[in-house]
Amino acid sequence: MKNRERIAIQGIKGAFHEEAARKLFGHEIEIVECLEFQDEIKALESRMADYAVMAIENTISGTILNNYELIRKSGVSIIGETTIRIRQHLGGVPGATLENLREVKSHYMALNQCRNFFNKYPQIKLVESQDTALSIKDVALENHKSSAAIGSELAIKEYGLELIAKDLQANDSNYTRFGVLQLKKYQDVGNKLSLSMILKHESGTLAKTLNKLHQLEVNLTKIESVPIVGEPFRYRFYLDLIIPNEYSFGKTIESINPLTDELKVLGRYKSEPLKKTS
């Protein structure tokens, strides 16, 4: 019998990362829990995991540039992507109700997304924690009807809590994009590229780069910059590109490489169009 794929995620079982992993790989997988994002990279490098699923962008908080940095500095590549809608639910022990709650725990981003809901319940104190799924697990272990946690429906079921309230988030267009990582060089197939580049410190190089991409009919879907430590006022750019056909990959790299001091392909993979869900 074939061994199950080992998928590293940030967080513990029930985290949104697990939801993304199961969407990508199905349910017959082994989840490798990692407390921090860098631990996902370590799990791949030590071969404790076959793949990793890592959040790289959110429609509200933006690009997670630190994770792009982790990918760039490692020997892993992006080989795929998926996007899930982030829905925040409230879970408590059996018998817990909104009226008897005095404390709700979760990651600070989840709490911020749900503050409007809790304005109606001033007796409830919102308490920041390290992770949504970990908060739900802690509430299950504490077993107090006055305490609850915010997280995914998957986590609420995983740790035996009851659903007290659904869809607490103020913004229903909250989506997170996850990259699929593997310990290998980038693939030779796929219509999407993720690149890291440092442009030559010359006048007009960014404009020339963008013009080259336009001439090749490449769709620039993302461009972000981060300062280069130790080189004041110089920047590294992170780009996501959609190329029109398989022959465009070589032409794209060949065209923009002379304008850069450093160019690295972080991944080549098939793009996944966003499908909004109700």
C-alpha positions as CSV (number, residue, x, y, z in Angstrom):
1,M,0.0,0.0,0.0
2,K,1.3,3.5,-0.9
3,N,2.4,5.6,2.0
4,R,0.3,8.7,2.6
5,E,1.7,12.1,1.5
6,R,3.2,14.0,4.4
7,I,2.1,17.6,4.3
8,A,3.7,20.3,6.5
9,I,1.4,23.1,7.7
10,Q,1.8,26.1,9.9
11,G,-0.2,25.5,13.0
12,I,-1.9,22.4,14.4
13,K,-4.7,20.2,13.1
14,G,-7.8,22.2,12.4
15,A,-5.8,25.3,11.2
16,F,-6.8,27.0,7.9
17,H,-3.5,25.6,6.5
18,E,-4.9,22.1,7.0
19,E,-8.1,23.1,5.2
20,A,-5.9,24.2,2.3
21,A,-3.8,21.0,2.4
22,R,-6.9,18.8,2.2
23,K,-8.3,20.8,-0.6
24,L,-5.1,20.2,-2.5
25,F,-4.2,16.6,-1.6
26,G,-7.4,15.1,-0.3
27,H,-8.1,13.5,3.1
28,E,-5.7,10.5,2.9
29,I,-2.7,12.6,4.0
30,E,-0.5,12.9,7.1
31,I,-0.4,16.3,8.6
32,V,3.0,17.5,9.8
33,E,2.3,20.3,12.4
34,C,4.8,23.2,12.4
35,L,4.6,26.0,15.0
36,E,6.3,28.6,12.7
37,F,6.5,29.2,9.0
38,Q,10.3,28.5,9.0
39,D,9.6,25.1,10.5
40,E,7.7,24.2,7.3
41,I,10.9,24.8,5.4
42,K,12.9,22.7,7.9
43,A,10.4,19.9,7.6
44,L,11.0,19.8,3.8
45,E,14.8,20.1,4.2
46,S,15.0,17.3,6.8
47,R,12.6,15.2,4.6
48,M,10.1,14.9,7.4
49,A,7.5,16.2,4.9
50,D,7.0,15.6,1.2
51,Y,5.2,18.9,0.6
52,A,4.4,22.1,2.5
53,V,1.4,24.4,2.3
54,M,2.3,28.0,3.2
55,A,0.1,31.1,3.2
56,I,1.6,33.7,0.9
57,E,-1.2,36.3,0.4
58,N,-4.4,37.5,2.0
59,T,-7.0,39.7,0.4
60,I,-7.2,41.9,3.5
61,S,-3.7,41.9,5.0
62,G,-1.9,41.6,1.7
63,T,1.3,39.7,0.7
64,I,3.1,37.8,3.4
65,L,6.6,39.0,2.2
66,N,8.4,37.2,5.0
67,N,7.3,33.9,3.5
68,Y,8.5,34.9,0.1
69,E,11.9,35.6,1.8
70,L,11.9,32.2,3.4
71,I,11.2,30.5,0.1
72,R,13.9,32.6,-1.7
73,K,16.6,31.8,0.9
74,S,15.8,28.0,0.9
75,G,16.2,25.2,-1.6
76,V,12.4,24.8,-2.0
77,S,10.2,25.9,-4.9
78,I,6.6,26.8,-5.4
79,I,5.0,24.0,-7.4
80,G,1.3,24.9,-7.0
81,E,-1.2,27.2,-5.4
82,T,-4.7,27.2,-4.0
83,T,-7.1,29.8,-2.4
84,I,-9.6,29.3,0.3
85,R,-12.2,31.6,1.8
86,I,-11.5,32.4,5.5
87,R,-14.7,31.9,7.5
88,Q,-14.4,32.6,11.3
89,H,-16.7,30.6,13.6
90,L,-17.2,30.6,17.4
91,G,-16.7,27.3,19.2
92,G,-17.3,26.4,22.9
93,V,-17.8,23.4,25.1
94,P,-21.2,21.8,25.2
95,G,-23.7,24.1,27.0
96,A,-21.8,27.3,26.3
97,T,-23.8,30.3,25.0
98,L,-23.0,33.8,23.9
99,E,-24.8,35.1,27.0
100,N,-22.6,33.2,29.5
101,L,-19.3,33.8,27.7
102,R,-16.8,36.0,29.4
103,E,-13.7,35.3,27.3
104,V,-13.0,34.6,23.6
105,K,-9.6,33.6,22.4
106,S,-8.0,33.6,19.0
107,H,-5.1,34.9,16.8
108,Y,-5.1,38.7,16.7
109,M,-6.0,38.8,13.0
110,A,-9.1,36.6,13.6
111,L,-10.2,38.8,16.5
112,N,-9.8,41.9,14.4
113,Q,-12.0,40.4,11.7
114,C,-14.7,39.7,14.2
115,R,-14.7,42.8,16.5
116,N,-17.9,44.2,15.0
117,F,-19.8,41.1,16.1
118,F,-18.6,41.3,19.7
119,N,-19.5,44.9,20.1
120,K,-23.0,43.6,20.9
121,Y,-21.5,41.6,23.8
122,P,-19.5,44.0,26.0
123,Q,-19.2,41.4,28.8
124,I,-16.9,39.3,26.6
125,K,-13.2,40.0,26.7
126,L,-11.2,39.2,23.5
127,V,-7.8,37.6,24.3
128,E,-5.0,37.3,21.7
129,S,-3.3,33.9,21.2
130,Q,-0.7,32.4,18.9
131,D,-3.0,30.5,16.6
132,T,-6.7,29.9,15.9
133,A,-6.7,26.2,16.1
134,L,-4.5,26.2,19.2
135,S,-7.0,28.5,20.8
136,I,-9.8,26.1,20.1
137,K,-7.8,23.2,21.4
138,D,-7.0,25.1,24.6
139,V,-10.7,25.9,25.2
140,A,-11.5,22.2,24.8
141,L,-8.9,21.3,27.3
142,E,-9.9,24.0,29.8
143,N,-13.6,22.9,29.5
144,H,-15.2,26.1,30.9
145,K,-18.6,27.3,29.6
146,S,-17.4,30.9,30.1
147,S,-14.6,30.5,27.5
148,A,-14.8,30.1,23.7
149,A,-12.5,30.5,20.7
150,I,-12.7,31.7,17.1
151,G,-11.4,29.5,14.2
152,S,-12.4,27.2,11.4
153,E,-15.3,24.8,11.5
154,L,-12.7,22.0,10.9
155,A,-10.9,22.9,14.2
156,I,-14.2,23.1,16.1
157,K,-15.1,19.6,15.0
158,E,-11.5,18.3,15.5
159,Y,-11.4,19.2,19.2
160,G,-15.0,18.3,20.1
161,L,-16.4,21.8,20.6
162,E,-19.9,23.0,19.7
163,L,-20.6,25.7,17.1
164,I,-22.0,28.7,19.0
165,A,-22.1,31.2,16.1
166,K,-21.1,31.1,12.4
167,D,-19.5,33.6,10.0
168,L,-18.4,36.2,12.6
169,Q,-16.1,38.0,10.1
170,A,-17.1,41.5,9.1
171,N,-15.7,41.1,5.6
172,D,-17.0,38.2,3.6
173,S,-14.4,38.6,0.8
174,N,-11.5,37.3,3.0
175,Y,-9.4,34.8,1.0
176,T,-6.0,33.5,1.6
177,R,-3.7,32.1,-1.2
178,F,-1.4,29.3,-0.3
179,G,1.7,28.1,-2.1
180,V,2.5,24.4,-2.4
181,L,6.3,23.9,-1.7
182,Q,8.6,21.1,-2.5
183,L,12.3,20.5,-2.0
184,K,13.3,20.7,-5.7
185,K,14.2,23.1,-8.4
186,Y,11.3,24.9,-10.1
187,Q,9.2,22.9,-12.5
188,D,9.4,23.1,-16.3
189,V,5.7,23.4,-16.7
190,G,3.0,25.9,-15.7
191,N,1.6,29.2,-16.8
192,K,2.5,31.1,-13.6
193,L,5.9,32.3,-12.4
194,S,7.0,33.7,-9.0
195,L,10.3,35.6,-9.3
196,S,12.7,37.5,-7.1
197,M,14.9,40.1,-8.6
198,I,17.3,43.0,-7.8
199,L,17.4,45.5,-10.6
200,K,20.5,47.2,-11.8
201,H,21.0,50.5,-10.0
202,E,20.5,52.5,-13.2
203,S,17.9,55.0,-14.4
204,G,14.8,53.5,-15.9
205,T,15.4,49.8,-15.2
206,L,12.0,49.2,-13.6
207,A,10.2,50.9,-16.5
208,K,12.3,48.9,-19.0
209,T,11.5,45.6,-17.2
210,L,7.8,46.3,-17.2
211,N,7.9,47.3,-20.9
212,K,9.7,44.0,-21.7
213,L,6.9,42.1,-20.0
214,H,4.3,44.0,-21.9
215,Q,5.9,43.3,-25.2
216,L,5.9,39.5,-24.4
217,E,2.2,39.8,-23.4
218,V,3.0,38.7,-19.9
219,N,0.4,39.5,-17.3
220,L,2.0,41.0,-14.2
221,T,-0.4,40.0,-11.3
222,K,1.8,41.1,-8.4
223,I,4.8,43.3,-7.8
224,E,6.1,44.0,-4.2
225,S,9.4,45.4,-2.9
226,V,11.4,44.9,0.3
227,P,14.5,46.8,1.4
228,I,17.8,45.1,1.0
229,V,19.5,45.0,4.5
230,G,22.9,46.6,4.3
231,E,22.2,48.4,1.0
232,P,20.4,51.6,1.9
233,F,17.6,52.6,-0.5
234,R,18.0,49.5,-2.7
235,Y,15.1,47.1,-3.0
236,R,14.4,43.5,-4.0
237,F,11.2,42.9,-6.0
238,Y,8.9,40.0,-5.8
239,L,6.7,39.3,-8.9
240,D,4.0,37.0,-9.9
241,L,3.5,36.6,-13.7
242,I,1.1,34.8,-16.0
243,I,2.8,33.8,-19.2
244,P,0.7,33.4,-22.4
245,N,2.2,30.0,-23.5
246,E,4.9,27.5,-22.7
247,Y,7.5,29.1,-24.9
248,S,7.2,32.4,-23.0
249,F,9.1,31.2,-20.0
250,G,12.5,31.2,-21.6
251,K,11.8,34.4,-23.4
252,T,10.7,36.1,-20.2
253,I,13.8,35.2,-18.3
254,E,16.1,35.9,-21.2
255,S,14.5,39.3,-21.7
256,I,14.6,40.7,-18.2
257,N,17.8,39.0,-16.9
258,P,20.2,41.7,-18.4
259,L,18.3,44.4,-16.4
260,T,19.0,42.7,-13.1
261,D,21.9,42.1,-10.7
262,E,20.1,39.1,-9.4
263,L,17.2,37.0,-10.7
264,K,15.8,33.9,-9.1
265,V,12.8,31.8,-10.1
266,L,10.9,30.9,-6.9
267,G,8.4,28.7,-8.7
268,R,6.6,27.8,-11.9
269,Y,3.2,26.3,-11.6
270,K,-0.4,26.2,-12.8
271,S,-2.4,29.2,-11.8
272,E,-5.7,28.7,-9.9
273,P,-8.3,31.3,-10.7
274,L,-10.2,32.6,-7.6
275,K,-13.6,31.0,-7.3
276,K,-15.7,32.9,-4.9
277,T,-17.8,30.7,-2.6
278,S,-21.0,31.5,-0.7
